[in-house]
Amino acid sequence: MIAFGILHFICLRSAGQMTMPDHVCPGQTKHYYVNPGRLTASTYTWWIDGRIVPETNTAELFHTWDSSGTHLLEVQETSSNGCTGLRISGLVLVIPRPEIQITVSDTLLCNGEHVVIHVKNPTVVSWGKWMYDLDVEAEPEISGHTASNTYSSPADLCEILFNRGREIHKIVYTFVPFILNDKGERCCEGKEVKITVWIHPGFKCREDLLNIPNAFSPNGDGINDVWNIIGKESFPGIEVTIYNRWGQAVWKSARGYPVPWDGRSRGKTLPVDSYHYLIELHDGTRSIIGNVTLLR
């Protein structure tokens, strides 16, 4: 009777040895081997999910795992005279890379305004602990921001940001999710998410970014027939309401100001006069108010 020397199935990692089952990340290459016995001339057949691994007949296997899920890894020893040993198996769990979901209330602020960054873990990890790094890179003129840190659970940020310079400056928040394994080791990094917030130096920067005419003449001559607000594309939630001198609302736009005011109210031509406007940006900042003169 021939005794075969497969004693146990081992997986190697940088931190040392571990027994099956194994946990790996997509794209990670792992080294597997069996401890051979007295028969040094043996060859080995390896299977992954029932399929023979080609061009591999030694006691060790290097394999890169590409698809997440649970995989069956098997190996069998064959002696030089053709006798086969037991078919040894182990499970390999390829863990999906962690994700992180970031939403931001605004990416363009005035000096001293606040921004809210919402952090969410959109998936439940099947092994280890979901965590993330936050790297904060601010230009020297920017202050009031959170320091870089590592978080073990989603933590929203509410930043009040200040720009001490004379030009517009930025701050970049980079979020990188990862898995912390049972040994406290970092593994399986996910895709990073970057958020860039620009801070204008002025306290009235919204008005600076919008070119709001103080008059227009809807007389049908094709020149200034509607009240165009230049720069509205930067504020997709912009909404405009027009009031007469008695404070009565005479016209209101849809969100985004898709159709400029043409000097009418409910289809009727309004008289020459000065009208009040209220511009709401719906981005968490204050409204803009002022006057516009309707001419003929």
KOLKEKOL-791943 format. One line per 2 residues: number of its first residue (from 1); their letters; for each residue z, y, x of C-alpha. Coordinates in pm, 1 decimal, padded with zeros to 6 digits, always signed. Each point is the difference from the previous one (the first is absolute). Layout:
<rs>
NUM	A	Z:Y:X  ...;
</rs>
This chain:
<rs>
1	MI	+00000.0:+00000.0:+00000.0  -00097.9:+00342.9:+00131.4;
3	AF	+00256.6:+00275.5:-00042.2  -00144.6:+00348.5:-00045.3;
5	GI	+00166.9:+00297.9:+00154.1  -00015.8:+00268.9:-00270.9;
7	LH	+00360.8:+00105.5:-00027.7  -00007.3:+00323.2:-00194.7;
9	FI	-00227.9:+00285.8:-00097.1  +00071.2:+00336.3:+00159.0;
11	CL	-00146.0:+00350.4:-00027.7  +00022.1:+00244.3:+00288.5;
13	RS	+00048.2:+00374.4:-00040.3  +00073.7:+00276.4:+00246.7;
15	AG	+00368.9:-00025.0:-00087.8  +00011.0:-00372.9:+00079.5;
17	QM	-00029.2:-00323.2:-00194.1  +00035.0:-00058.8:-00371.6;
19	TM	-00044.7:-00304.8:-00219.3  -00225.3:-00020.0:-00301.7;
21	PD	-00054.9:+00156.3:-00248.4  -00143.9:+00299.9:+00177.4;
23	HV	-00041.8:+00357.1:-00128.9  -00288.6:+00207.3:+00135.5;
25	CP	-00194.1:+00317.3:-00077.2  -00372.0:+00019.1:-00079.6;
27	GQ	-00198.9:+00036.6:+00321.2  +00279.5:-00143.4:+00213.2;
29	TK	-00074.7:-00275.0:+00257.1  +00266.0:-00268.8:+00036.5;
31	HY	+00053.2:-00283.2:+00249.3  +00095.7:-00341.1:-00139.7;
33	YV	+00069.8:-00317.9:+00195.8  +00158.3:-00343.5:-00024.7;
35	NP	+00220.4:-00164.5:+00257.3  -00194.7:-00300.2:+00126.9;
37	GR	+00168.2:-00323.1:+00100.5  -00078.0:-00250.7:+00274.4;
39	LT	-00373.9:-00027.3:-00078.9  -00154.4:+00277.7:+00205.2;
41	AS	-00360.9:-00098.6:-00074.9  +00035.0:+00056.1:-00376.7;
43	TY	-00225.1:+00234.3:-00194.6  +00100.0:+00200.9:-00306.6;
45	TW	-00168.1:+00090.2:-00325.3  +00104.8:+00320.0:-00179.1;
47	WI	-00059.4:+00085.1:-00366.0  +00043.4:+00326.3:-00189.7;
49	DG	+00004.7:-00042.3:-00378.5  -00161.6:-00344.6:+00039.6;
51	RI	-00283.3:+00119.0:+00223.3  -00025.7:-00115.9:+00360.1;
53	VP	+00026.8:+00279.9:+00255.0  -00314.3:-00040.2:+00215.7;
55	ET	-00002.5:-00021.1:+00378.9  +00373.8:-00055.0:+00021.7;
57	NT	+00137.5:-00331.2:+00124.6  +00307.0:+00087.9:+00207.2;
59	AE	+00368.9:+00012.9:-00088.8  -00013.2:+00375.2:-00059.7;
61	LF	-00189.6:+00230.1:-00235.2  -00067.4:+00373.5:+00003.4;
63	HT	-00101.9:+00131.2:-00341.0  -00052.7:+00344.4:-00153.9;
65	WD	+00105.2:+00016.6:-00364.1  -00228.0:+00224.2:-00204.3;
67	SS	+00078.4:-00067.6:-00365.4  +00342.4:+00037.3:-00161.1;
69	GT	+00157.0:-00289.3:-00186.4  +00161.5:-00335.6:+00076.9;
71	HL	-00194.2:-00229.5:+00233.1  +00053.8:-00363.1:+00103.4;
73	LE	-00017.8:-00065.7:+00373.6  -00023.4:-00364.9:+00112.2;
75	VQ	-00037.0:-00186.3:+00329.3  -00047.1:-00366.9:+00091.8;
77	ET	+00012.4:-00174.1:+00336.8  -00255.8:-00263.0:+00102.0;
79	SS	+00064.3:-00215.1:+00306.6  -00262.8:-00076.0:+00262.0;
81	NG	-00060.0:-00343.1:-00157.8  -00060.3:+00150.7:-00346.5;
83	CT	+00335.5:-00056.3:-00170.2  +00121.5:+00284.8:-00222.1;
85	GL	+00348.6:+00128.5:-00051.5  +00164.0:+00171.7:-00291.6;
87	RI	-00169.3:+00303.4:-00151.9  +00253.6:+00278.3:+00048.0;
89	SG	-00018.2:+00306.8:-00223.8  +00157.2:+00341.2:-00044.3;
91	LV	-00052.1:+00304.6:-00220.4  -00119.3:+00338.8:+00120.5;
93	LV	+00069.9:+00294.5:-00229.9  -00238.1:+00289.3:+00067.2;
95	IP	+00175.7:+00305.1:-00141.9  -00215.8:+00278.7:-00150.6;
97	RP	+00033.2:+00322.4:+00192.6  +00242.7:+00239.4:-00170.1;
99	EI	-00127.6:+00304.4:-00185.5  +00140.3:+00342.4:-00071.0;
101	QI	-00101.8:+00239.7:-00276.6  +00032.7:+00374.9:+00055.6;
103	TV	-00058.2:+00282.3:-00246.8  +00047.4:+00368.2:+00077.2;
105	SD	+00054.5:+00293.5:-00235.9  -00211.3:+00239.7:+00205.5;
107	TL	-00166.7:+00027.5:+00339.3  -00019.2:+00378.8:+00022.1;
109	LC	+00316.5:+00209.1:-00016.6  +00108.4:+00356.7:+00034.8;
111	NG	+00276.4:+00084.0:+00245.4  +00335.0:-00124.1:-00137.5;
113	EH	-00145.2:-00216.8:-00276.4  +00088.3:-00366.1:-00043.9;
115	VV	-00201.8:-00319.7:-00000.6  +00106.7:-00334.4:-00147.2;
117	IH	-00129.0:-00320.2:+00161.5  +00055.1:-00312.6:-00207.1;
119	VK	+00032.0:-00333.9:+00182.1  -00049.8:-00334.4:-00172.7;
121	NP	-00013.7:-00365.6:+00101.8  -00282.1:-00134.3:-00221.6;
123	TV	+00054.2:-00369.7:+00084.0  +00283.8:-00249.3:+00033.1;
125	VS	+00006.9:-00173.2:+00338.7  +00051.5:-00377.0:-00003.4;
127	WG	+00175.1:-00015.8:+00334.9  +00201.7:+00241.4:+00209.8;
129	KW	+00087.6:+00357.8:-00095.3  -00241.0:+00282.3:-00084.3;
131	MY	+00061.4:+00314.0:+00206.7  -00196.2:+00299.7:+00123.2;
133	DL	-00011.3:+00254.2:+00279.3  -00044.3:+00369.2:-00074.7;
135	DV	-00145.7:+00204.4:+00283.5  +00008.5:+00377.7:-00052.9;
137	EA	-00221.7:+00220.2:+00217.6  +00031.8:+00371.2:-00069.8;
139	EP	-00170.0:+00283.0:+00179.0  +00254.9:+00221.7:+00185.8;
141	EI	-00013.4:+00274.7:-00262.3  +00114.3:-00234.3:-00281.2;
143	SG	+00369.3:-00056.5:-00080.2  +00214.3:-00148.0:-00277.0;
145	HT	-00143.8:-00351.1:+00020.4  +00158.7:-00343.9:+00018.9;
147	AS	+00027.9:-00171.9:+00339.6  -00182.4:-00323.4:+00079.3;
149	NT	+00194.1:-00306.8:-00110.6  -00014.7:-00364.7:-00110.4;
151	YS	+00080.3:-00091.0:-00360.1  +00098.7:-00330.8:-00158.5;
153	SP	-00084.2:+00110.2:-00356.3  -00224.7:+00267.2:-00158.5;
155	AD	+00143.2:+00348.9:+00045.3  -00177.1:+00299.4:-00155.5;
157	LC	-00019.5:+00319.8:+00204.2  +00054.9:+00349.8:-00135.4;
159	EI	-00088.2:+00241.6:+00277.5  +00038.8:+00379.3:-00002.3;
161	LF	-00237.4:+00108.2:+00273.4  -00023.3:+00326.6:+00190.9;
163	NR	-00277.7:+00139.9:+00216.6  +00119.0:+00245.6:+00265.0;
165	GR	-00351.9:+00069.7:+00123.7  -00272.7:+00235.8:-00114.5;
167	EI	-00262.0:-00267.1:-00065.3  -00000.5:-00304.0:-00225.2;
169	HK	+00164.6:-00302.5:+00167.4  +00049.7:-00364.3:-00087.2;
171	IV	+00242.4:-00289.5:+00001.8  -00110.4:-00366.6:-00000.4;
173	YT	+00209.4:-00280.5:-00152.4  -00099.8:-00352.3:+00109.1;
175	FV	+00139.6:-00300.6:-00187.5  -00027.5:-00348.8:+00155.4;
177	PF	+00135.7:-00299.2:-00198.6  +00112.0:-00316.5:+00178.0;
179	IL	+00193.3:-00323.6:-00052.8  +00336.4:-00062.7:+00163.7;
181	ND	+00040.6:-00376.6:+00048.1  +00317.2:-00208.5:-00030.8;
183	KG	+00079.6:+00055.9:+00367.5  -00013.0:+00377.0:-00038.2;
185	ER	-00336.1:+00021.7:+00176.0  -00279.6:+00231.8:-00106.5;
187	CC	-00322.5:-00171.5:-00103.3  -00301.0:+00025.6:-00235.6;
189	EG	-00079.3:+00371.0:+00012.0  -00195.5:+00132.3:-00296.6;
191	KE	-00258.3:+00275.9:-00018.0  +00133.6:+00346.9:+00074.9;
193	VK	-00023.2:+00280.9:-00254.1  -00026.9:+00361.6:+00117.3;
195	IT	+00080.7:+00310.1:-00203.2  -00088.5:+00345.1:+00135.5;
197	VW	+00166.4:+00306.2:-00152.9  -00122.0:+00349.7:+00086.8;
199	IH	+00240.4:+00296.2:-00017.9  -00131.7:+00351.8:-00040.5;
201	PG	+00210.2:+00273.0:+00167.4  +00006.2:+00231.3:-00303.4;
203	FK	+00227.0:-00017.3:-00302.8  -00296.3:+00091.7:-00225.6;
205	CR	-00254.2:-00234.0:+00152.3  -00118.6:-00130.9:-00337.2;
207	ED	-00138.4:+00341.4:-00084.4  -00155.8:+00018.9:+00346.0;
209	LL	-00181.8:-00329.8:-00050.0  -00134.8:+00101.2:-00340.7;
211	NI	-00244.0:+00287.4:-00040.1  +00094.8:+00136.1:-00342.4;
213	PN	-00227.4:+00285.5:-00120.3  +00174.1:+00294.0:-00168.6;
215	AF	-00297.0:+00070.0:-00231.3  -00321.9:-00148.7:-00142.0;
217	SP	-00271.2:+00111.3:-00242.2  -00123.6:-00260.1:-00252.0;
219	NG	-00297.4:+00207.7:-00120.8  -00276.1:-00259.7:+00043.9;
221	DG	-00163.9:+00157.1:+00304.9  +00062.8:-00310.3:+00209.1;
223	IN	+00238.2:+00181.2:+00235.5  +00374.7:-00068.3:-00026.9;
225	DV	-00042.4:-00130.3:-00354.4  +00289.6:-00241.2:+00043.5;
227	WN	+00335.6:+00024.9:+00176.4  -00055.3:-00223.6:+00303.0;
229	II	+00303.0:-00091.2:+00208.5  -00108.2:-00086.0:+00354.3;
231	GK	+00198.6:-00277.7:+00168.3  +00099.8:-00182.3:-00318.8;
233	ES	-00132.1:-00326.8:+00147.6  +00306.9:-00013.1:+00224.0;
235	FP	+00222.6:-00022.7:-00307.6  -00128.1:-00275.6:-00233.9;
237	GI	+00283.6:+00060.3:-00247.4  -00065.1:+00374.3:-00039.1;
239	EV	+00032.2:+00126.9:-00358.0  -00063.2:+00358.7:-00115.6;
241	TI	+00135.9:+00177.5:-00308.4  -00113.5:+00349.8:-00106.7;
243	YN	+00224.0:+00235.5:-00201.3  -00076.7:+00331.6:-00168.4;
245	RW	+00211.7:+00311.1:+00047.4  +00234.0:-00114.2:-00281.9;
247	GQ	+00076.0:-00330.4:+00171.0  -00211.3:-00216.7:-00230.1;
249	AV	-00188.0:-00287.9:+00161.6  -00372.2:+00050.9:-00063.8;
251	WK	-00152.1:-00265.3:+00226.6  +00103.7:-00305.7:+00201.0;
253	SA	-00197.3:-00213.2:+00241.9  +00000.3:-00373.6:+00053.6;
255	RG	+00156.6:-00145.3:+00315.2  -00208.7:+00079.8:+00305.9;
257	YP	-00145.0:+00316.4:-00163.1  -00335.3:-00180.3:-00051.9;
259	VP	-00140.2:+00271.2:-00233.9  +00082.4:+00358.6:+00105.8;
261	WD	+00111.0:+00254.3:-00259.6  -00296.3:+00186.5:-00149.2;
263	GR	+00192.6:+00281.0:-00170.9  +00020.5:-00168.2:-00338.8;
265	SR	+00281.5:-00137.7:-00210.7  -00073.6:-00286.1:-00239.6;
267	GK	-00367.7:+00090.2:+00016.9  +00050.4:+00371.9:-00071.8;
269	TL	-00073.3:+00277.9:+00249.5  +00314.6:+00177.5:+00117.8;
271	PV	+00011.1:+00378.5:+00042.4  -00002.1:+00182.9:+00329.5;
273	DS	+00360.2:+00003.7:+00118.7  +00241.7:-00116.5:+00266.8;
275	YH	+00122.5:-00355.5:-00051.4  +00285.1:-00192.3:+00158.4;
277	YL	-00057.3:-00337.0:+00162.1  +00233.2:-00288.8:+00078.8;
279	IE	-00128.4:-00251.3:+00255.7  +00193.6:-00325.1:+00021.7;
281	LH	-00085.6:-00228.3:+00292.3  +00207.5:-00296.7:-00125.9;
283	DG	+00093.4:-00099.5:+00353.7  +00369.7:+00082.5:-00007.2;
285	TR	-00047.6:+00361.9:+00111.7  +00051.5:+00324.5:-00187.0;
287	SI	-00259.6:+00142.2:-00239.5  -00228.5:+00292.3:+00086.3;
289	IG	-00011.9:+00296.9:-00236.3  -00211.1:+00312.7:-00001.9;
291	NV	-00248.9:+00215.9:-00189.6  -00375.4:-00013.5:-00048.4;
293	TL	-00214.6:+00271.0:-00156.3  -00275.0:-00098.5:-00241.7;
295	LR	-00297.4:+00240.7:+00022.9  -00330.7:+00019.8:-00185.9;
</rs>
